[in-house]
Amino acid sequence: MWFKVLEHSPKPDALKEISVNGVELVLTNVKGRLYCFENRCPHEEVRLSLGCIKNKKIKCALHGYSFNLETGWSSEEDLERLKIYQVKREKAGIFIEMEDS
């Protein structure tokens, strides 16, 4: 199911915190492409919105682990995968796809 989350895209490389159905997410714009992911590091559950974007990866502010924004896989082999959400941009705004609960 698709949920409208914003009217307009976030500014480039900004980390916009949003909440959909009680799930804390981050929406970001990297070179015009939108990415959305869960706002918690799978390693220590720190908010990833405190981190930074570099080379299409989000870097956790606590231990420096990076997660690929397209796949969710980490720079560390033994870490759980970051949950990624589909994003679409339409005239009506920005939408995130969430699984039915």
MOPAC internal coordinates of N, CA, C and O (Angstrom, degrees):
PM7 1SCF
backbone

  N    0.0000 0     0.00 0     0.00 0    0    0    0
  C    1.4355 1     0.00 0     0.00 0    1    0    0
  C    1.5301 1   108.36 1     0.00 0    2    1    0
  O    1.2310 1   120.73 1   -42.43 1    3    2    1
  N    1.3200 1   116.21 1   137.57 1    3    2    1
  C    1.4622 1   121.87 1  -178.17 1    5    3    2
  C    1.5266 1   110.61 1   -95.80 1    6    5    3
  O    1.2310 1   120.63 1   -43.45 1    7    6    5
  N    1.3420 1   116.40 1   136.55 1    7    6    5
  C    1.4554 1   122.93 1   179.67 1    9    7    6
  C    1.5229 1   109.61 1  -122.88 1   10    9    7
  O    1.2310 1   121.04 1   -49.18 1   11   10    9
  N    1.3288 1   115.61 1   130.82 1   11   10    9
  C    1.4648 1   119.43 1   174.66 1   13   11   10
  C    1.5225 1   108.36 1   -74.57 1   14   13   11
  O    1.2310 1   120.74 1   -51.50 1   15   14   13
  N    1.3493 1   116.19 1   128.50 1   15   14   13
  C    1.4628 1   119.94 1  -176.65 1   17   15   14
  C    1.5221 1   113.42 1  -117.22 1   18   17   15
  O    1.2310 1   120.07 1   152.09 1   19   18   17
  N    1.3356 1   117.48 1   -27.91 1   19   18   17
  C    1.4658 1   121.47 1  -179.43 1   21   19   18
  C    1.5232 1   110.20 1  -147.37 1   22   21   19
  O    1.2310 1   121.41 1   -21.78 1   23   22   21
  N    1.3180 1   114.91 1   158.22 1   23   22   21
  C    1.4689 1   120.61 1   174.14 1   25   23   22
  C    1.5308 1   110.36 1   -79.30 1   26   25   23
  O    1.2310 1   120.91 1   140.38 1   27   26   25
  N    1.3461 1   115.87 1   -39.62 1   27   26   25
  C    1.4665 1   121.97 1  -175.02 1   29   27   26
  C    1.5282 1   110.54 1  -132.96 1   30   29   27
  O    1.2310 1   121.08 1   -20.69 1   31   30   29
  N    1.3253 1   115.55 1   159.31 1   31   30   29
  C    1.4683 1   121.16 1   177.71 1   33   31   30
  C    1.5210 1   110.72 1   -64.79 1   34   33   31
  O    1.2310 1   120.57 1   -31.88 1   35   34   33
  N    1.3337 1   116.51 1   148.12 1   35   34   33
  C    1.4711 1   118.42 1   172.64 1   37   35   34
  C    1.5208 1   110.35 1   -66.43 1   38   37   35
  O    1.2310 1   120.62 1   -19.85 1   39   38   37
  N    1.3186 1   116.42 1   160.15 1   39   38   37
  C    1.4671 1   121.11 1   176.50 1   41   39   38
  C    1.5248 1   109.06 1   -63.88 1   42   41   39
  O    1.2310 1   119.61 1   -26.50 1   43   42   41
  N    1.3357 1   118.36 1   153.50 1   43   42   41
  C    1.4595 1   121.01 1  -178.83 1   45   43   42
  C    1.5362 1   112.89 1   -52.16 1   46   45   43
  O    1.2310 1   121.46 1   -48.14 1   47   46   45
  N    1.3313 1   114.80 1   131.86 1   47   46   45
  C    1.4632 1   125.24 1   177.78 1   49   47   46
  C    1.5316 1   114.95 1    65.01 1   50   49   47
  O    1.2310 1   119.87 1  -174.87 1   51   50   49
  N    1.3329 1   117.85 1     5.13 1   51   50   49
  C    1.4666 1   120.56 1   174.07 1   53   51   50
  C    1.5270 1   108.51 1   -74.93 1   54   53   51
  O    1.2310 1   120.44 1   -31.07 1   55   54   53
  N    1.3123 1   116.77 1   148.93 1   55   54   53
  C    1.4645 1   122.68 1   178.24 1   57   55   54
  C    1.5267 1   107.25 1  -110.01 1   58   57   55
  O    1.2310 1   120.69 1   -79.68 1   59   58   57
  N    1.3185 1   116.29 1   100.32 1   59   58   57
  C    1.4621 1   122.65 1  -176.21 1   61   59   58
  C    1.5271 1   110.16 1   -93.55 1   62   61   59
  O    1.2310 1   120.43 1   -63.47 1   63   62   61
  N    1.3244 1   116.79 1   116.53 1   63   62   61
  C    1.4625 1   121.33 1   177.48 1   65   63   62
  C    1.5273 1   109.41 1   -78.74 1   66   65   63
  O    1.2310 1   120.90 1   -47.09 1   67   66   65
  N    1.3377 1   115.89 1   132.91 1   67   66   65
  C    1.4534 1   121.95 1   176.55 1   69   67   66
  C    1.5272 1   108.22 1  -139.22 1   70   69   67
  O    1.2310 1   120.83 1   -16.22 1   71   70   69
  N    1.3225 1   116.01 1   163.78 1   71   70   69
  C    1.4587 1   120.90 1   177.36 1   73   71   70
  C    1.5234 1   107.89 1  -132.83 1   74   73   71
  O    1.2310 1   120.79 1   -49.33 1   75   74   73
  N    1.3329 1   116.10 1   130.67 1   75   74   73
  C    1.4565 1   122.05 1   178.11 1   77   75   74
  C    1.5198 1   107.86 1  -129.96 1   78   77   75
  O    1.2310 1   120.55 1   -60.21 1   79   78   77
  N    1.3269 1   116.55 1   119.79 1   79   78   77
  C    1.4702 1   121.87 1  -179.95 1   81   79   78
  C    1.5279 1   112.52 1    51.48 1   82   81   79
  O    1.2310 1   120.40 1  -141.34 1   83   82   81
  N    1.3194 1   116.84 1    38.66 1   83   82   81
  C    1.4607 1   121.20 1   178.23 1   85   83   82
  C    1.5136 1   115.17 1    81.84 1   86   85   83
  O    1.2310 1   120.11 1  -178.52 1   87   86   85
  N    1.3281 1   117.40 1     1.48 1   87   86   85
  C    1.4697 1   121.54 1   178.54 1   89   87   86
  C    1.5292 1   108.13 1   -98.59 1   90   89   87
  O    1.2310 1   120.82 1   -55.61 1   91   90   89
  N    1.3396 1   116.04 1   124.39 1   91   90   89
  C    1.4607 1   121.44 1   179.38 1   93   91   90
  C    1.5245 1   109.25 1   -82.59 1   94   93   91
  O    1.2310 1   120.95 1   -56.30 1   95   94   93
  N    1.3463 1   115.79 1   123.70 1   95   94   93
  C    1.4605 1   122.21 1  -175.60 1   97   95   94
  C    1.5164 1   110.67 1  -127.23 1   98   97   95
  O    1.2310 1   121.76 1   -12.77 1   99   98   97
  N    1.3314 1   114.23 1   167.23 1   99   98   97
  C    1.4609 1   122.14 1   172.22 1  101   99   98
  C    1.5216 1   107.12 1  -126.29 1  102  101   99
  O    1.2310 1   121.16 1   -45.12 1  103  102  101
  N    1.3282 1   115.39 1   134.88 1  103  102  101
  C    1.4605 1   121.90 1   174.98 1  105  103  102
  C    1.5179 1   107.06 1  -116.62 1  106  105  103
  O    1.2310 1   120.49 1   -46.90 1  107  106  105
  N    1.3288 1   116.67 1   133.10 1  107  106  105
  C    1.4556 1   120.47 1   179.97 1  109  107  106
  C    1.5229 1   110.40 1  -139.29 1  110  109  107
  O    1.2310 1   121.44 1   -22.19 1  111  110  109
  N    1.3135 1   114.84 1   157.81 1  111  110  109
  C    1.4626 1   123.58 1  -179.04 1  113  111  110
  C    1.5257 1   107.01 1  -119.63 1  114  113  111
  O    1.2310 1   120.75 1   -68.92 1  115  114  113
  N    1.3343 1   116.17 1   111.08 1  115  114  113
  C    1.4629 1   121.00 1   179.22 1  117  115  114
  C    1.5205 1   108.12 1  -114.49 1  118  117  115
  O    1.2310 1   121.16 1   -71.79 1  119  118  117
  N    1.3344 1   115.38 1   108.21 1  119  118  117
  C    1.4639 1   122.42 1  -179.96 1  121  119  118
  C    1.5300 1   111.96 1    52.51 1  122  121  119
  O    1.2310 1   120.76 1  -138.14 1  123  122  121
  N    1.3404 1   116.14 1    41.86 1  123  122  121
  C    1.4541 1   121.37 1   176.61 1  125  123  122
  C    1.5169 1   115.25 1    88.23 1  126  125  123
  O    1.2310 1   119.84 1   170.99 1  127  126  125
  N    1.3224 1   117.90 1    -9.01 1  127  126  125
  C    1.4641 1   120.79 1   178.15 1  129  127  126
  C    1.5317 1   109.36 1  -101.06 1  130  129  127
  O    1.2310 1   120.99 1   -46.08 1  131  130  129
  N    1.3302 1   115.72 1   133.92 1  131  130  129
  C    1.4603 1   120.85 1  -178.80 1  133  131  130
  C    1.5219 1   110.93 1   -91.99 1  134  133  131
  O    1.2310 1   121.19 1   -41.11 1  135  134  133
  N    1.3299 1   115.34 1   138.89 1  135  134  133
  C    1.4578 1   123.17 1   177.23 1  137  135  134
  C    1.5288 1   108.32 1  -130.69 1  138  137  135
  O    1.2310 1   120.77 1   -34.86 1  139  138  137
  N    1.3188 1   116.13 1   145.14 1  139  138  137
  C    1.4557 1   120.91 1   176.75 1  141  139  138
  C    1.5242 1   108.33 1  -135.54 1  142  141  139
  O    1.2310 1   120.69 1   -41.76 1  143  142  141
  N    1.3275 1   116.29 1   138.24 1  143  142  141
  C    1.4557 1   121.35 1  -178.81 1  145  143  142
  C    1.5169 1   109.71 1  -152.13 1  146  145  143
  O    1.2310 1   121.66 1   -18.72 1  147  146  145
  N    1.3358 1   114.43 1   161.28 1  147  146  145
  C    1.4558 1   120.47 1   179.44 1  149  147  146
  C    1.5291 1   109.92 1   -64.15 1  150  149  147
  O    1.2310 1   120.74 1   -40.36 1  151  150  149
  N    1.3165 1   116.20 1   139.64 1  151  150  149
  C    1.4674 1   121.48 1  -176.23 1  153  151  150
  C    1.5305 1   111.59 1   -87.83 1  154  153  151
  O    1.2310 1   121.10 1  -127.39 1  155  154  153
  N    1.3328 1   115.50 1    52.61 1  155  154  153
  C    1.4643 1   120.02 1   174.23 1  157  155  154
  C    1.5158 1   108.40 1  -154.28 1  158  157  155
  O    1.2310 1   121.38 1   -45.16 1  159  158  157
  N    1.3062 1   114.97 1   134.84 1  159  158  157
  C    1.4616 1   120.23 1   176.58 1  161  159  158
  C    1.5316 1   107.74 1   -73.49 1  162  161  159
  O    1.2310 1   119.70 1   -51.02 1  163  162  161
  N    1.3315 1   118.18 1   128.98 1  163  162  161
  C    1.4558 1   120.25 1   178.78 1  165  163  162
  C    1.5328 1   113.82 1   -62.27 1  166  165  163
  O    1.2310 1   120.32 1   162.95 1  167  166  165
  N    1.3247 1   117.00 1   -17.05 1  167  166  165
  C    1.4634 1   121.07 1  -178.37 1  169  167  166
  C    1.5264 1   112.09 1   -78.04 1  170  169  167
  O    1.2310 1   119.61 1   122.65 1  171  170  169
  N    1.3280 1   118.35 1   -57.35 1  171  170  169
  C    1.4694 1   121.95 1  -175.61 1  173  171  170
  C    1.5252 1   112.48 1  -126.69 1  174  173  171
  O    1.2310 1   119.94 1  -171.22 1  175  174  173
  N    1.3186 1   117.73 1     8.78 1  175  174  173
  C    1.4581 1   124.39 1   178.77 1  177  175  174
  C    1.5297 1   113.50 1    60.66 1  178  177  175
  O    1.2310 1   120.13 1  -148.65 1  179  178  177
  N    1.3207 1   117.36 1    31.35 1  179  178  177
  C    1.4594 1   123.49 1   173.75 1  181  179  178
  C    1.5296 1   107.97 1   -79.29 1  182  181  179
  O    1.2310 1   120.13 1   -33.18 1  183  182  181
  N    1.3276 1   117.35 1   146.82 1  183  182  181
  C    1.4690 1   120.60 1   178.13 1  185  183  182
  C    1.5309 1   109.98 1   -64.42 1  186  185  183
  O    1.2310 1   120.71 1   -58.23 1  187  186  185
  N    1.3112 1   116.25 1   121.77 1  187  186  185
  C    1.4677 1   120.61 1   179.32 1  189  187  186
  C    1.5236 1   112.01 1   -71.84 1  190  189  187
  O    1.2310 1   120.07 1   162.32 1  191  190  189
  N    1.3249 1   117.46 1   -17.68 1  191  190  189
  C    1.4641 1   120.60 1   176.91 1  193  191  190
  C    1.5304 1   111.35 1   -65.08 1  194  193  191
  O    1.2310 1   119.78 1   168.35 1  195  194  193
  N    1.3269 1   118.03 1   -11.65 1  195  194  193
  C    1.4634 1   122.59 1   175.38 1  197  195  194
  C    1.5266 1   111.56 1   -85.11 1  198  197  195
  O    1.2310 1   120.64 1   171.38 1  199  198  197
  N    1.3269 1   116.38 1    -8.62 1  199  198  197
  C    1.4612 1   121.64 1  -177.56 1  201  199  198
  C    1.5191 1   112.54 1   -87.66 1  202  201  199
  O    1.2310 1   121.11 1    22.21 1  203  202  201
  N    1.3293 1   115.48 1  -157.79 1  203  202  201
  C    1.4624 1   120.43 1   179.92 1  205  203  202
  C    1.5302 1   110.01 1  -142.40 1  206  205  203
  O    1.2310 1   121.47 1   -22.98 1  207  206  205
  N    1.3232 1   114.79 1   157.02 1  207  206  205
  C    1.4625 1   122.57 1  -179.87 1  209  207  206
  C    1.5258 1   108.87 1   -98.17 1  210  209  207
  O    1.2310 1   121.18 1   -46.48 1  211  210  209
  N    1.3432 1   115.35 1   133.52 1  211  210  209
  C    1.4660 1   120.29 1   174.29 1  213  211  210
  C    1.5209 1   108.01 1  -153.73 1  214  213  211
  O    1.2310 1   120.37 1   -52.74 1  215  214  213
  N    1.3248 1   116.89 1   127.26 1  215  214  213
  C    1.4681 1   123.16 1   177.85 1  217  215  214
  C    1.5318 1   112.63 1    53.71 1  218  217  215
  O    1.2310 1   120.38 1  -132.35 1  219  218  217
  N    1.3294 1   116.88 1    47.65 1  219  218  217
  C    1.4655 1   123.38 1   179.21 1  221  219  218
  C    1.5237 1   112.59 1    59.76 1  222  221  219
  O    1.2310 1   120.98 1  -147.76 1  223  222  221
  N    1.3348 1   115.73 1    32.24 1  223  222  221
  C    1.4610 1   121.56 1   176.97 1  225  223  222
  C    1.5180 1   108.51 1  -133.57 1  226  225  223
  O    1.2310 1   121.00 1   -33.52 1  227  226  225
  N    1.3389 1   115.69 1   146.48 1  227  226  225
  C    1.4591 1   121.36 1   172.38 1  229  227  226
  C    1.5195 1   107.07 1   -99.32 1  230  229  227
  O    1.2310 1   120.87 1   -49.95 1  231  230  229
  N    1.3186 1   115.95 1   130.05 1  231  230  229
  C    1.4642 1   121.68 1  -179.25 1  233  231  230
  C    1.5256 1   108.68 1  -106.23 1  234  233  231
  O    1.2310 1   120.63 1   -55.74 1  235  234  233
  N    1.3151 1   116.39 1   124.26 1  235  234  233
  C    1.4590 1   122.43 1   179.87 1  237  235  234
  C    1.5324 1   109.80 1   -69.11 1  238  237  235
  O    1.2310 1   121.02 1   -44.51 1  239  238  237
  N    1.3272 1   115.65 1   135.49 1  239  238  237
  C    1.4591 1   121.12 1  -178.36 1  241  239  238
  C    1.5302 1   113.17 1   -71.73 1  242  241  239
  O    1.2310 1   119.62 1   157.81 1  243  242  241
  N    1.3322 1   118.34 1   -22.19 1  243  242  241
  C    1.4636 1   120.05 1  -175.44 1  245  243  242
  C    1.5307 1   113.32 1   -79.39 1  246  245  243
  O    1.2310 1   119.96 1   120.29 1  247  246  245
  N    1.3253 1   117.69 1   -59.71 1  247  246  245
  C    1.4639 1   120.65 1  -176.81 1  249  247  246
  C    1.5248 1   113.87 1  -113.55 1  250  249  247
  O    1.2310 1   120.16 1   177.40 1  251  250  249
  N    1.3347 1   117.29 1    -2.60 1  251  250  249
  C    1.4555 1   120.23 1   176.01 1  253  251  250
  C    1.5137 1   115.79 1    83.26 1  254  253  251
  O    1.2310 1   120.13 1  -170.21 1  255  254  253
  N    1.3288 1   117.36 1     9.79 1  255  254  253
  C    1.4701 1   118.71 1   177.57 1  257  255  254
  C    1.5223 1   109.68 1   -69.07 1  258  257  255
  O    1.2310 1   120.75 1   -37.69 1  259  258  257
  N    1.3367 1   116.16 1   142.31 1  259  258  257
  C    1.4574 1   121.69 1  -179.99 1  261  259  258
  C    1.5191 1   110.17 1  -109.73 1  262  261  259
  O    1.2310 1   121.28 1   -32.57 1  263  262  261
  N    1.3349 1   115.15 1   147.43 1  263  262  261
  C    1.4580 1   121.69 1   178.32 1  265  263  262
  C    1.5224 1   108.51 1  -129.59 1  266  265  263
  O    1.2310 1   121.00 1   -49.47 1  267  266  265
  N    1.3226 1   115.69 1   130.53 1  267  266  265
  C    1.4588 1   122.56 1   179.43 1  269  267  266
  C    1.5296 1   108.85 1   -67.75 1  270  269  267
  O    1.2310 1   120.10 1   -51.76 1  271  270  269
  N    1.3314 1   117.41 1   128.24 1  271  270  269
  C    1.4637 1   121.67 1  -176.98 1  273  271  270
  C    1.5268 1   113.30 1   -73.09 1  274  273  271
  O    1.2310 1   120.19 1   162.70 1  275  274  273
  N    1.3174 1   117.25 1   -17.30 1  275  274  273
  C    1.4662 1   120.33 1   179.25 1  277  275  274
  C    1.5261 1   112.06 1   -90.63 1  278  277  275
  O    1.2310 1   120.25 1   145.32 1  279  278  277
  N    1.3284 1   117.13 1   -34.68 1  279  278  277
  C    1.4630 1   120.30 1  -174.35 1  281  279  278
  C    1.5336 1   113.72 1  -112.41 1  282  281  279
  O    1.2310 1   120.30 1   154.33 1  283  282  281
  N    1.3304 1   117.03 1   -25.67 1  283  282  281
  C    1.4551 1   121.31 1  -175.72 1  285  283  282
  C    1.5194 1   113.75 1    87.11 1  286  285  283
  O    1.2310 1   120.05 1   171.85 1  287  286  285
  N    1.3362 1   117.51 1    -8.15 1  287  286  285
  C    1.4654 1   119.92 1  -178.61 1  289  287  286
  C    1.5234 1   110.61 1   -71.95 1  290  289  287
  O    1.2310 1   121.38 1   -31.42 1  291  290  289
  N    1.3237 1   114.97 1   148.58 1  291  290  289
  C    1.4557 1   122.52 1  -175.97 1  293  291  290
  C    1.5239 1   112.34 1   -94.08 1  294  293  291
  O    1.2310 1   122.14 1   -13.92 1  295  294  293
  N    1.3313 1   113.50 1   166.08 1  295  294  293
  C    1.4638 1   121.03 1   172.82 1  297  295  294
  C    1.5275 1   110.17 1   -72.41 1  298  297  295
  O    1.2310 1   120.01 1   161.63 1  299  298  297
  N    1.3157 1   117.59 1   -18.37 1  299  298  297
  C    1.4615 1   123.39 1   178.33 1  301  299  298
  C    1.5243 1   108.43 1  -104.95 1  302  301  299
  O    1.2310 1   120.09 1   -52.48 1  303  302  301
  N    1.3011 1   117.42 1   127.52 1  303  302  301
  C    1.4672 1   122.36 1  -174.61 1  305  303  302
  C    1.5155 1   114.41 1   -62.93 1  306  305  303
  O    1.2310 1   119.61 1   147.60 1  307  306  305
  N    1.3180 1   118.35 1   -32.40 1  307  306  305
  C    1.4589 1   120.31 1  -172.98 1  309  307  306
  C    1.5335 1   114.30 1   -90.85 1  310  309  307
  O    1.2310 1   119.62 1  -174.90 1  311  310  309
  N    1.3199 1   118.34 1     5.10 1  311  310  309
  C    1.4623 1   120.75 1  -179.48 1  313  311  310
  C    1.5208 1   111.70 1   -89.10 1  314  313  311
  O    1.2310 1   121.57 1   -31.90 1  315  314  313
  N    1.3151 1   114.60 1   148.10 1  315  314  313
  C    1.4615 1   121.74 1   175.19 1  317  315  314
  C    1.5265 1   109.41 1   -62.27 1  318  317  315
  O    1.2310 1   120.82 1   -29.07 1  319  318  317
  N    1.2992 1   116.04 1   150.93 1  319  318  317
  C    1.4622 1   122.54 1  -179.46 1  321  319  318
  C    1.5360 1   110.42 1   -74.77 1  322  321  319
  O    1.2310 1   120.49 1   -40.81 1  323  322  321
  N    1.3233 1   116.68 1   139.19 1  323  322  321
  C    1.4550 1   123.07 1   175.94 1  325  323  322
  C    1.5251 1   108.99 1   -71.98 1  326  325  323
  O    1.2310 1   120.00 1   -45.12 1  327  326  325
  N    1.3290 1   117.60 1   134.88 1  327  326  325
  C    1.4620 1   121.46 1  -179.99 1  329  327  326
  C    1.5227 1   109.05 1   -77.11 1  330  329  327
  O    1.2310 1   121.49 1   -56.91 1  331  330  329
  N    1.3423 1   114.75 1   123.09 1  331  330  329
  C    1.4621 1   123.24 1  -178.32 1  333  331  330
  C    1.5293 1   108.77 1  -108.62 1  334  333  331
  O    1.2310 1   120.40 1   -34.65 1  335  334  333
  N    1.3245 1   116.84 1   145.35 1  335  334  333
  C    1.4659 1   122.48 1   179.47 1  337  335  334
  C    1.5293 1   110.09 1  -121.17 1  338  337  335
  O    1.2310 1   120.92 1   -34.44 1  339  338  337
  N    1.3150 1   115.85 1   145.56 1  339  338  337
  C    1.4581 1   121.63 1   177.63 1  341  339  338
  C    1.5250 1   109.71 1   -73.63 1  342  341  339
  O    1.2310 1   120.84 1   -38.13 1  343  342  341
  N    1.3305 1   115.99 1   141.87 1  343  342  341
  C    1.4595 1   122.84 1  -179.30 1  345  343  342
  C    1.5157 1   108.33 1  -126.87 1  346  345  343
  O    1.2310 1   120.69 1   -38.30 1  347  346  345
  N    1.3311 1   116.28 1   141.70 1  347  346  345
  C    1.4617 1   119.37 1   170.82 1  349  347  346
  C    1.5189 1   109.29 1  -136.33 1  350  349  347
  O    1.2310 1   122.09 1   -33.63 1  351  350  349
  N    1.3263 1   113.60 1   146.37 1  351  350  349
  C    1.4593 1   122.06 1   179.74 1  353  351  350
  C    1.5189 1   107.23 1  -109.59 1  354  353  351
  O    1.2310 1   120.59 1   -54.63 1  355  354  353
  N    1.3167 1   116.48 1   125.37 1  355  354  353
  C    1.4628 1   121.93 1   177.57 1  357  355  354
  C    1.5226 1   108.67 1  -131.17 1  358  357  355
  O    1.2310 1   120.70 1    -8.92 1  359  358  357
  N    1.3174 1   116.26 1   171.08 1  359  358  357
  C    1.4660 1   119.43 1   178.44 1  361  359  358
  C    1.5217 1   111.67 1   -57.81 1  362  361  359
  O    1.2310 1   120.37 1   147.32 1  363  362  361
  N    1.3240 1   116.90 1   -32.68 1  363  362  361
  C    1.4693 1   121.71 1  -178.14 1  365  363  362
  C    1.5247 1   113.19 1   -77.55 1  366  365  363
  O    1.2310 1   119.62 1   167.77 1  367  366  365
  N    1.3407 1   118.33 1   -12.23 1  367  366  365
  C    1.4562 1   120.71 1   179.34 1  369  367  366
  C    1.5147 1   113.25 1   141.54 1  370  369  367
  O    1.2310 1   121.41 1    19.26 1  371  370  369
  N    1.3280 1   114.91 1  -160.74 1  371  370  369
  C    1.4630 1   123.22 1  -178.25 1  373  371  370
  C    1.5285 1   108.02 1  -105.38 1  374  373  371
  O    1.2310 1   120.76 1   -47.85 1  375  374  373
  N    1.3417 1   116.15 1   132.15 1  375  374  373
  C    1.4595 1   122.23 1  -176.31 1  377  375  374
  C    1.5215 1   110.64 1  -123.92 1  378  377  375
  O    1.2310 1   120.94 1   -36.06 1  379  378  377
  N    1.3417 1   115.81 1   143.94 1  379  378  377
  C    1.4599 1   123.72 1   177.86 1  381  379  378
  C    1.5246 1   107.79 1  -117.84 1  382  381  379
  O    1.2310 1   120.24 1   -42.78 1  383  382  381
  N    1.3363 1   117.15 1   137.22 1  383  382  381
  C    1.4513 1   121.10 1   177.14 1  385  383  382
  C    1.5306 1   109.57 1   -92.13 1  386  385  383
  O    1.2310 1   121.20 1   -55.23 1  387  386  385
  N    1.3182 1   115.32 1   124.77 1  387  386  385
  C    1.4608 1   122.29 1   177.83 1  389  387  386
  C    1.5222 1   108.89 1  -120.17 1  390  389  387
  O    1.2310 1   121.00 1   -34.56 1  391  390  389
  N    1.3281 1   115.69 1   145.44 1  391  390  389
  C    1.4710 1   120.44 1   177.26 1  393  391  390
  C    1.5193 1   109.45 1   -69.45 1  394  393  391
  O    1.2310 1   120.62 1   -32.91 1  395  394  393
  N    1.3245 1   116.42 1   147.09 1  395  394  393
  C    1.4570 1   120.31 1   174.30 1  397  395  394
  C    1.5118 1   108.99 1   -67.84 1  398  397  395
  O    1.2310 1   121.04 1   -42.68 1  399  398  397
  N    1.3336 1   115.62 1   137.32 1  399  398  397
  C    1.4707 1   118.35 1  -179.24 1  401  399  398
  C    1.5014 1   112.06 1   -98.24 1  402  401  399
  O    1.2310 1   120.10 1   180.00 1  403  402  401

